[in-house]
Amino acid sequence: MIALGREAILAGYTVQFTCATTLVAGLAKAHSERRLDEKLLALSKPKLLIVDELGYVPLEPDAAHLFFQLVSRRYEAGAMLITWNMSVAEWGTADPVVATAILDRLLHHSHVLTFPGDSYRLRAKRKSGLIRPPAGDGAPVGSASLRPVTGGYEHQPRS
């Protein structure tokens, strides 16, 4: 995430990075202080808004509505790069109508990248011997990896 943001900056784009919990808390605070429009405007300015760890904490109905307002404001006006720990089919909030509206805007014009297997943190722990690797090589059949190449990364399916 940070590397992609850095590359966007080097290419001349404005970028803002935030964790989802910080973002939603900031939106809720701005709403309670009657400054939501001001906050949404500020979050709409960067060409790329990176939101990390969206799926790790379920969005309560009020938070989902606030996040929808942000997504709606940025829709077709600026890019969003979002990470979450579940498939798009599993994503949701306490309000399925709001979840559908959010996903409708996020997925239009988007590229969804799925990275199966262990995170780099778990791989490092396995490599150091602090935790045991799963049966096999640790990569599920059909999973993929990214291999550095000049100018970016190349997708490499595993067999």
Backbone as a printed PyTorch tensor [residue, N CA C, xyz], in Angstrom:
tensor([[[  0.8160,  -1.1810,   0.0000],
         [  0.0000,   0.0000,   0.0000],
         [  0.8670,   1.2540,   0.0000]],

        [[  1.7640,   1.3190,   0.9290],
         [  2.6090,   2.4990,   1.0350],
         [  3.4900,   2.6260,  -0.2050]],

        [[  3.9820,   1.5090,  -0.7070],
         [  4.8170,   1.5480,  -1.9190],
         [  4.0160,   2.0600,  -3.1190]],

        [[  2.7650,   1.6520,  -3.2340],
         [  1.9330,   2.1520,  -4.3310],
         [  1.6730,   3.6500,  -4.1750]],

        [[  1.4300,   4.0820,  -2.9520],
         [  1.2500,   5.5080,  -2.6940],
         [  2.5020,   6.2970,  -3.0210]],

        [[  3.6400,   5.7470,  -2.6740],
         [  4.9180,   6.4130,  -2.9630],
         [  5.1200,   6.5410,  -4.4680]],

        [[  4.8220,   5.4870,  -5.2000],
         [  4.9510,   5.5320,  -6.6600],
         [  4.0100,   6.5720,  -7.2630]],

        [[  2.8070,   6.6810,  -6.7200],
         [  1.8620,   7.6840,  -7.2070],
         [  2.4020,   9.0910,  -6.9520]],

        [[  3.0060,   9.3000,  -5.7870],
         [  3.6000,  10.6000,  -5.4680],
         [  4.7360,  10.9130,  -6.4350]],

        [[  5.5950,   9.9240,  -6.6830],
         [  6.7070,  10.1220,  -7.6100],
         [  6.2150,  10.4170,  -9.0250]],

        [[  5.0040,   9.9300,  -9.3540],
         [  4.4090,  10.1930, -10.6700],
         [  3.6810,  11.5330, -10.7000]],

        [[  3.6790,  12.2500,  -9.5710],
         [  3.1040,  13.5860,  -9.5510],
         [  1.6900,  13.6860,  -9.0020]],

        [[  1.1730,  12.6070,  -8.4390],
         [ -0.1780,  12.6240,  -7.8850],
         [ -0.1520,  12.9730,  -6.4020]],

        [[ -1.2280,  13.5840,  -5.9210],
         [ -1.3640,  13.8180,  -4.4890],
         [ -1.9670,  12.5700,  -3.8620]],

        [[ -1.4710,  12.2070,  -2.6950],
         [ -1.8610,  10.9520,  -2.0390],
         [ -2.0840,  11.2110,  -0.5650]],

        [[ -3.1240,  10.5790,  -0.0210],
         [ -3.3390,  10.5930,   1.4240],
         [ -3.5380,   9.1550,   1.8690]],

        [[ -2.8800,   8.7610,   2.9650],
         [ -2.9790,   7.4180,   3.5240],
         [ -3.6300,   7.5030,   4.8920]],

        [[ -4.5580,   6.5790,   5.1790],
         [ -5.1850,   6.5190,   6.4910],
         [ -5.6340,   5.0930,   6.7810]],

        [[ -5.6830,   4.7460,   8.0480],
         [ -6.2980,   3.4790,   8.4600],
         [ -7.8090,   3.6910,   8.5300]],

        [[ -8.5520,   2.6560,   8.2430],
         [-10.0090,   2.7650,   8.2100],
         [-10.5790,   3.2320,   9.5440]],

        [[-10.0550,   2.7130,  10.6390],
         [-10.5900,   3.1120,  11.9440],
         [-10.3610,   4.5970,  12.2010]],

        [[ -9.1960,   5.1040,  11.8360],
         [ -8.9010,   6.5310,  11.9840],
         [ -9.8060,   7.3490,  11.0830]],

        [[-10.0020,   6.8890,   9.8660],
         [-10.8540,   7.5910,   8.9030],
         [-12.2840,   7.6930,   9.4180]],

        [[-12.8430,   6.5710,   9.8270],
         [-14.2390,   6.5550,  10.2820],
         [-14.3940,   7.3840,  11.5560]],

        [[-13.4340,   7.3030,  12.4600],
         [-13.4900,   8.1140,  13.6870],
         [-13.4440,   9.6040,  13.3420]],

        [[-12.6090,   9.9740,  12.3830],
         [-12.5250,  11.3650,  11.9590],
         [-13.8110,  11.8500,  11.3050]],

        [[-14.4260,  10.9830,  10.5040],
         [-15.7090,  11.3380,   9.8900],
         [-16.7920,  11.5120,  10.9550]],

        [[-16.8220,  10.6010,  11.9320],
         [-17.8220,  10.6820,  13.0010],
         [-17.6270,  11.9470,  13.8400]],

        [[-16.3780,  12.2780,  14.1380],
         [-16.0970,  13.4900,  14.9140],
         [-16.5210,  14.7320,  14.1340]],

        [[-16.1700,  14.7640,  12.8550],
         [-16.5570,  15.9160,  12.0230],
         [-18.0730,  16.0350,  11.9350]],

        [[-18.7530,  14.9100,  11.8490],
         [-20.2260,  14.9190,  11.7970],
         [-20.8010,  15.4920,  13.0840]],

        [[-20.2760,  15.0360,  14.2170],
         [-20.8000,  15.5220,  15.5070],
         [-20.4940,  17.0010,  15.7230]],

        [[-19.4270,  17.4940,  15.1050],
         [-19.0580,  18.9130,  15.2270],
         [-19.6390,  19.7500,  14.0840]],

        [[-20.4990,  19.1320,  13.2850],
         [-21.1320,  19.8050,  12.1360],
         [-20.1070,  20.3410,  11.1270]],

        [[-19.0350,  19.5580,  10.9420],
         [-17.9940,  19.9020,   9.9800],
         [-17.8150,  18.7990,   8.9410]],

        [[-18.8310,  17.9620,   8.7490],
         [-18.6920,  16.8200,   7.8530],
         [-18.3930,  17.2520,   6.4230]],

        [[-19.0810,  18.2530,   5.9070],
         [-18.8210,  18.7050,   4.5370],
         [-17.3710,  19.1540,   4.3720]],

        [[-16.8640,  19.8570,   5.3650],
         [-15.4700,  20.3120,   5.3400],
         [-14.5100,  19.1200,   5.3150]],

        [[-14.7920,  18.1090,   6.1410],
         [-13.9420,  16.9110,   6.2060],
         [-14.0160,  16.1350,   4.8880]],

        [[-15.2220,  15.9740,   4.3390],
         [-15.3840,  15.2620,   3.0670],
         [-14.6710,  16.0010,   1.9380]],

        [[-14.7270,  17.3150,   1.9540],
         [-14.0300,  18.1020,   0.9420],
         [-12.5210,  17.8710,   1.0350]],

        [[-11.9890,  17.8900,   2.2470],
         [-10.5510,  17.6630,   2.4400],
         [-10.1470,  16.2670,   1.9630]],

        [[-10.9860,  15.2660,   2.2360],
         [-10.6770,  13.8930,   1.8160],
         [-10.9160,  13.6710,   0.3260]],

        [[-11.5730,  14.6040,  -0.3240],
         [-11.8300,  14.5020,  -1.7580],
         [-10.7050,  15.1120,  -2.5890]],

        [[ -9.8340,  15.8790,  -1.9790],
         [ -8.7980,  16.6040,  -2.7210],
         [ -7.6760,  15.7240,  -3.2680]],

        [[ -7.1270,  14.7740,  -2.5070],
         [ -6.0260,  13.9840,  -3.0720],
         [ -6.4920,  13.1540,  -4.2740]],

        [[ -5.6110,  13.0130,  -5.2500],
         [ -5.9430,  12.1780,  -6.4180],
         [ -6.0890,  10.7160,  -6.0130]],

        [[ -5.3610,  10.2980,  -4.9750],
         [ -5.4350,   8.9240,  -4.4820],
         [ -5.6130,   8.9540,  -2.9720]],

        [[ -6.6570,   8.2880,  -2.5050],
         [ -6.8870,   8.1160,  -1.0680],
         [ -6.6960,   6.6380,  -0.7630]],

        [[ -5.7380,   6.3450,   0.0990],
         [ -5.4520,   4.9580,   0.4880],
         [ -6.0800,   4.7180,   1.8480]],

        [[ -6.9630,   3.7230,   1.9210],
         [ -7.6370,   3.3530,   3.1720],
         [ -7.2060,   1.9300,   3.5080]],

        [[ -6.4700,   1.7800,   4.5820],
         [ -5.9240,   0.4820,   4.9640],
         [ -6.8070,  -0.1800,   6.0200]],

        [[ -6.9520,  -1.4880,   5.9050],
         [ -7.6030,  -2.3410,   6.8930],
         [ -9.0890,  -2.0720,   7.0810]],

        [[ -9.7990,  -1.8390,   5.9840],
         [-11.2330,  -1.5480,   6.0920],
         [-12.0160,  -2.7210,   6.6700]],

        [[-11.7140,  -3.9390,   6.2930],
         [-12.5150,  -5.0720,   6.7210],
         [-12.1980,  -5.6280,   8.0780]],

        [[-11.2080,  -5.0930,   8.7600],
         [-10.8200,  -5.6640,  10.0460],
         [-11.7830,  -5.3190,  11.1680]],

        [[-12.4580,  -4.2050,  11.0420],
         [-13.4450,  -3.8070,  12.0440],
         [-14.7720,  -3.5950,  11.3160]],

        [[-15.8290,  -4.3010,  11.7300],
         [-17.1110,  -4.1140,  11.0500],
         [-17.6010,  -2.6720,  11.1810]],

        [[-18.1770,  -2.1650,  10.1090],
         [-18.7070,  -0.8080,  10.1440],
         [-20.0960,  -0.8120,  10.7600]],

        [[-20.2680,  -0.0470,  11.8120],
         [-21.5800,   0.1470,  12.4090],
         [-22.4250,   0.9600,  11.4300]],

        [[-23.7560,   0.9370,  11.5660],
         [-24.6040,   1.6430,  10.5950],
         [-24.2390,   3.1110,  10.3840]],

        [[-24.0100,   3.8690,  11.4560],
         [-23.6690,   5.2870,  11.2960],
         [-22.3340,   5.4520,  10.5710]],

        [[-21.3470,   4.6280,  10.9300],
         [-20.0390,   4.6960,  10.2840],
         [-20.1480,   4.3230,   8.8070]],

        [[-20.9610,   3.3290,   8.5010],
         [-21.1520,   2.9140,   7.1060],
         [-21.7690,   4.0390,   6.2870]],

        [[-22.7240,   4.7520,   6.8550],
         [-23.3450,   5.8820,   6.1520],
         [-22.3240,   6.9940,   5.9090]],

        [[-21.4810,   7.2610,   6.8910],
         [-20.4470,   8.2810,   6.7230],
         [-19.4270,   7.8590,   5.6610]],

        [[-19.0330,   6.5720,   5.7010],
         [-18.0830,   6.0690,   4.7020],
         [-18.7060,   6.1260,   3.3120]],

        [[-19.9970,   5.8050,   3.2090],
         [-20.6930,   5.9160,   1.9210],
         [-20.6180,   7.3430,   1.3860]],

        [[-20.8020,   8.3250,   2.2580],
         [-20.7370,   9.7160,   1.8050],
         [-19.3690,  10.0490,   1.2250]],

        [[-18.3130,   9.5150,   1.8560],
         [-16.9650,   9.7260,   1.3330],
         [-16.7930,   9.0520,  -0.0230]],

        [[-17.1880,   7.7880,  -0.1120],
         [-17.0580,   7.0420,  -1.3700],
         [-17.8600,   7.7350,  -2.4600]],

        [[-19.0470,   8.1710,  -2.1350],
         [-19.9050,   8.8500,  -3.0960],
         [-19.2700,  10.1630,  -3.5590]],

        [[-18.6750,  10.8900,  -2.6390],
         [-18.0370,  12.1730,  -2.9710],
         [-16.8400,  11.9510,  -3.8910]],

        [[-16.0900,  10.8790,  -3.6570],
         [-14.8850,  10.6060,  -4.4570],
         [-15.2000,   9.8590,  -5.7440]],

        [[-16.3720,   9.2870,  -5.8620],
         [-16.7420,   8.4720,  -7.0230],
         [-16.5070,   9.2390,  -8.3210]],

        [[-15.7160,   8.6770,  -9.1790],
         [-15.3390,   9.2250, -10.4830],
         [-14.6320,  10.5740, -10.3930]],

        [[-14.1980,  10.9620,  -9.1970],
         [-13.4670,  12.2160,  -9.0310],
         [-12.0330,  11.9690,  -8.5740]],

        [[-11.8070,  10.8560,  -7.8920],
         [-10.4750,  10.5230,  -7.3890],
         [-10.4030,   9.0450,  -7.0810]],

        [[ -9.2190,   8.4950,  -7.1710],
         [ -9.0220,   7.0600,  -6.9550],
         [ -8.9680,   6.7290,  -5.4640]],

        [[ -9.4350,   5.5330,  -5.1480],
         [ -9.3190,   5.0100,  -3.7880],
         [ -8.6520,   3.6440,  -3.8770]],

        [[ -7.6930,   3.4260,  -3.0120],
         [ -7.0420,   2.1380,  -2.8880],
         [ -7.3950,   1.6430,  -1.4930]],

        [[ -8.0750,   0.5080,  -1.4200],
         [ -8.5980,   0.0260,  -0.1420],
         [ -8.1430,  -1.4060,   0.0830]],

        [[ -7.7000,  -1.6870,   1.3040],
         [ -7.4050,  -3.0750,   1.6520],
         [ -8.4450,  -3.5510,   2.6490]],

        [[ -8.8120,  -4.8060,   2.5300],
         [ -9.6370,  -5.4540,   3.5390],
         [ -9.3190,  -6.9240,   3.5350]],

        [[ -9.6830,  -7.6130,   4.5860],
         [ -9.2490,  -8.9820,   4.8080],
         [-10.2910, -10.0250,   4.4370]],

        [[-11.1790,  -9.7070,   3.5110],
         [-12.1900, -10.6780,   3.1090],
         [-12.5090, -10.4590,   1.6400]],

        [[-13.1810, -11.4230,   1.0600],
         [-13.5570, -11.2740,  -0.3390],
         [-14.6710, -10.2430,  -0.4620]],

        [[-14.8420,  -9.7130,  -1.6640],
         [-15.8940,  -8.7300,  -1.9090],
         [-17.2570,  -9.3210,  -1.5700]],

        [[-17.4540, -10.6020,  -1.8560],
         [-18.7390, -11.2550,  -1.5760],
         [-19.0570, -11.2740,  -0.0780]],

        [[-18.0250, -11.2710,   0.7670],
         [-18.2310, -11.3120,   2.2180],
         [-18.3490,  -9.9310,   2.8410]],

        [[-18.0380,  -8.9000,   2.0660],
         [-17.9950,  -7.5540,   2.6190],
         [-19.3970,  -7.0770,   2.9140]],

        [[-19.5410,  -6.3810,   3.9720],
         [-20.8490,  -5.8450,   4.2980],
         [-20.8080,  -5.0200,   5.5580]],

        [[-21.9420,  -4.4840,   5.8890],
         [-22.0850,  -3.6990,   7.1060],
         [-23.3750,  -4.1540,   7.7670]],

        [[-23.7280,  -3.4980,   8.8300],
         [-24.9950,  -3.8010,   9.4900],
         [-26.1700,  -3.4440,   8.5850]],

        [[-25.9340,  -2.6160,   7.5850],
         [-26.9850,  -2.1840,   6.6570],
         [-26.6290,  -2.6570,   5.2530]],

        [[-27.2550,  -3.7480,   4.7810],
         [-26.8970,  -4.2910,   3.4630],
         [-27.1680,  -3.3270,   2.3080]],

        [[-28.1250,  -2.4210,   2.4510],
         [-28.4010,  -1.4490,   1.3950],
         [-27.2110,  -0.4960,   1.2500]],

        [[-26.6950,  -0.0160,   2.3670],
         [-25.5340,   0.8760,   2.3250],
         [-24.3100,   0.1160,   1.8140]],

        [[-24.1270,  -1.1260,   2.2630],
         [-22.9900,  -1.9320,   1.7910],
         [-23.0460,  -2.0940,   0.2760]],

        [[-24.2160,  -2.3770,  -0.2590],
         [-24.3780,  -2.5300,  -1.7040],
         [-24.0580,  -1.2270,  -2.4290]],

        [[-24.5220,  -0.1110,  -1.8990],
         [-24.2640,   1.1920,  -2.5230],
         [-22.7700,   1.5210,  -2.5020]],

        [[-22.1080,   1.2250,  -1.3970],
         [-20.6660,   1.4670,  -1.2990],
         [-19.9310,   0.6050,  -2.3190]],

        [[-20.2290,  -0.6950,  -2.3130],
         [-19.5470,  -1.6070,  -3.2370],
         [-19.8310,  -1.2660,  -4.6890]],

        [[-21.0470,  -0.8320,  -4.9920],
         [-21.3970,  -0.4500,  -6.3540],
         [-20.4420,   0.6360,  -6.8590]],

        [[-20.1850,   1.6310,  -6.0380],
         [-19.3020,   2.7200,  -6.4380],
         [-17.8320,   2.3200,  -6.3990]],

        [[-17.4480,   1.5370,  -5.3960],
         [-16.0500,   1.1160,  -5.2990],
         [-15.6510,   0.1800,  -6.4410]],

        [[-16.5430,  -0.7020,  -6.8220],
         [-16.1830,  -1.7100,  -7.8210],
         [-16.3080,  -1.2220,  -9.2590]],

        [[-17.0630,  -0.1620,  -9.4840],
         [-17.1710,   0.3990, -10.8320],
         [-15.8250,   1.0260, -11.1790]],

        [[-15.2710,   0.7170, -12.3220],
         [-13.9570,   1.2130, -12.7630],
         [-12.8140,   0.6900, -11.8890]],

        [[-12.9790,  -0.4170, -11.1920],
         [-11.9240,  -0.8450, -10.2750],
         [-11.2130,  -2.1000, -10.7630]],

        [[-10.1100,  -2.3810, -10.1070],
         [ -9.3640,  -3.6170, -10.2790],
         [ -9.2700,  -4.2370,  -8.8920]],

        [[ -9.7880,  -5.4460,  -8.7400],
         [ -9.7390,  -6.1330,  -7.4560],
         [ -8.5810,  -7.1150,  -7.5020]],

        [[ -7.6630,  -6.9750,  -6.5700],
         [ -6.5210,  -7.8710,  -6.4650],
         [ -6.6860,  -8.7000,  -5.2000]],

        [[ -6.5920, -10.0050,  -5.3340],
         [ -6.7050, -10.9030,  -4.1960],
         [ -5.3580, -11.5690,  -3.9690]],

        [[ -4.8830, -11.5090,  -2.7520],
         [ -3.6140, -12.1100,  -2.4030],
         [ -3.8590, -13.2180,  -1.3780]],

        [[ -3.9830, -14.4530,  -1.8350],
         [ -4.2210, -15.5620,  -0.9070],
         [ -2.9460, -15.9260,  -0.1390]],

        [[ -3.1270, -16.6750,   0.9150],
         [ -1.9860, -17.1470,   1.6820],
         [ -1.6420, -16.2190,   2.8280]],

        [[ -0.4790, -16.4710,   3.4030],
         [ -0.0220, -15.7390,   4.5780],
         [  0.3790, -14.3060,   4.2340]],

        [[  0.2310, -13.4230,   5.2070],
         [  0.7410, -12.0660,   5.0800],
         [  2.2620, -12.1180,   5.1780]],

        [[  2.9270, -11.0270,   4.8240],
         [  4.3880, -10.9980,   4.9360],
         [  4.8170, -11.1520,   6.3870]],

        [[  3.9890, -10.7050,   7.3320],
         [  4.3410, -10.8430,   8.7490],
         [  4.3460, -12.3120,   9.1610]],

        [[  3.3120, -13.0620,   8.7560],
         [  3.2680, -14.4840,   9.0870],
         [  4.3900, -15.2430,   8.3900]],

        [[  4.6740, -14.8960,   7.1340],
         [  5.7700, -15.5630,   6.4250],
         [  7.0880, -15.3370,   7.1640]],

        [[  7.3160, -14.1220,   7.6550],
         [  8.5540, -13.8210,   8.3880],
         [  8.6290, -14.6460,   9.6740]],

        [[  7.5020, -14.7740,  10.3670],
         [  7.4750, -15.5740,  11.6060],
         [  7.7500, -17.0470,  11.2970]],

        [[  7.1600, -17.5400,  10.2130],
         [  7.3990, -18.9350,   9.8190],
         [  8.8730, -19.1440,   9.4560]],

        [[  9.4290, -18.1900,   8.7090],
         [ 10.8180, -18.2910,   8.2700],
         [ 11.7630, -18.2880,   9.4630]],

        [[ 11.4560, -17.4970,  10.4850],
         [ 12.3120, -17.4220,  11.6660],
         [ 12.1350, -18.6340,  12.5820]],

        [[ 11.1180, -19.4560,  12.3000],
         [ 10.8840, -20.6420,  13.1060],
         [  9.9990, -20.4040,  14.3100]],

        [[  9.4740, -19.1960,  14.4640],
         [  8.6280, -18.9090,  15.6190],
         [  7.2720, -19.5880,  15.5280]],

        [[  6.7860, -19.8270,  14.3170],
         [  5.5650, -20.6110,  14.1270],
         [  5.8090, -21.6100,  13.0120]],

        [[  5.0790, -22.6890,  13.0400],
         [  5.2820, -23.7600,  12.0640],
         [  4.5680, -23.4610,  10.7570]],

        [[  5.1910, -23.8490,   9.6380],
         [  4.5210, -23.6650,   8.3490],
         [  3.3800, -24.6590,   8.2110]],

        [[  2.3800, -24.3410,   7.4050],
         [  1.3110, -25.2980,   7.1470],
         [  1.8440, -26.4560,   6.3170]],

        [[  1.0490, -27.4990,   6.1730],
         [  1.4570, -28.6430,   5.3530],
         [  1.7650, -28.1680,   3.9440]],

        [[  2.7370, -28.7610,   3.3000],
         [  3.1250, -28.3490,   1.9500],
         [  4.0790, -27.1730,   2.0280]],

        [[  4.0870, -26.3410,   0.9820],
         [  5.0170, -25.2130,   0.9330],
         [  4.4440, -23.9440,   1.5410]],

        [[  3.2340, -24.0400,   2.0930],
         [  2.6350, -22.8660,   2.7000],
         [  1.7610, -22.0710,   1.7570]],

        [[  1.7670, -22.4340,   0.4860],
         [  0.9410, -21.7060,  -0.4860],
         [ -0.1380, -22.6360,  -1.0130]],

        [[ -1.3950, -22.2460,  -0.9110],
         [ -2.4460, -23.0870,  -1.4290],
         [ -2.3120, -23.2470,  -2.9390]],

        [[ -2.6750, -24.4240,  -3.4430],
         [ -2.6500, -24.6600,  -4.8810],
         [ -3.5630, -23.6360,  -5.5410]],

        [[ -3.0770, -23.0610,  -6.6170],
         [ -3.8610, -22.0460,  -7.3040],
         [ -3.6230, -20.6470,  -6.7800]],

        [[ -2.7840, -20.5020,  -5.7580],
         [ -2.5030, -19.1640,  -5.2640],
         [ -1.4930, -18.5020,  -6.1880]],

        [[ -1.1870, -17.2610,  -5.9080],
         [ -0.3040, -16.5190,  -6.7900],
         [  0.7000, -15.7260,  -5.9770]],

        [[  1.7400, -15.3020,  -6.6510],
         [  2.7160, -14.4380,  -6.0190],
         [  3.0370, -13.3030,  -6.9780]],

        [[  3.6680, -12.2750,  -6.4410],
         [  4.1250, -11.1750,  -7.2730],
         [  5.6380, -11.2140,  -7.2950]],

        [[  6.2150, -11.1080,  -8.4750],
         [  7.6530, -11.1320,  -8.6530],
         [  8.0860,  -9.7600,  -9.1460]],

        [[  9.0920,  -9.1380,  -8.4830],
         [  9.5240,  -7.8180,  -8.9460],
         [ 10.0770,  -7.8880, -10.3640]],

        [[  9.6920,  -6.9510, -11.1960],
         [ 10.2360,  -6.7920, -12.5430],
         [ 10.4340,  -5.2980, -12.7700]],

        [[ 11.1780,  -4.9500, -13.7840],
         [ 11.4020,  -3.5480, -14.0830],
         [ 10.0690,  -2.8500, -14.2910]],

        [[  9.8450,  -1.7740, -13.5440],
         [  8.6380,  -0.9800, -13.7080],
         [  7.4350,  -1.4820, -12.9380]],

        [[  7.5790,  -2.5030, -12.0920],
         [  6.4210,  -2.9460, -11.3240],
         [  6.5560,  -4.3790, -10.8510]],

        [[  5.4380,  -5.1040, -10.9010],
         [  5.4010,  -6.4740, -10.4400],
         [  4.7170,  -7.3340, -11.4700]],

        [[  5.1220,  -8.5800, -11.5250],
         [  4.5100,  -9.5260, -12.4500],
         [  3.7830, -10.5890, -11.6400]],

        [[  2.5720, -10.9000, -12.0610],
         [  1.7420, -11.9090, -11.4030],
         [  2.2530, -13.2820, -11.8140]],

        [[  2.5230, -14.1490, -10.8420],
         [  3.0130, -15.4860, -11.1240],
         [  2.1090, -16.5160, -10.4680]],

        [[  1.2710, -17.2340, -11.2400],
         [  0.4500, -18.2820, -10.6430],
         [  1.3260, -19.4010, -10.0940]],

        [[  0.8930, -19.9930,  -9.0130],
         [  1.5890, -21.1530,  -8.4590],
         [  0.8540, -22.4070,  -8.8920]],

        [[  1.5930, -23.4760,  -9.0400],
         [  0.9360, -24.7440,  -9.4230],
         [  0.9310, -25.7120,  -8.2800]]])
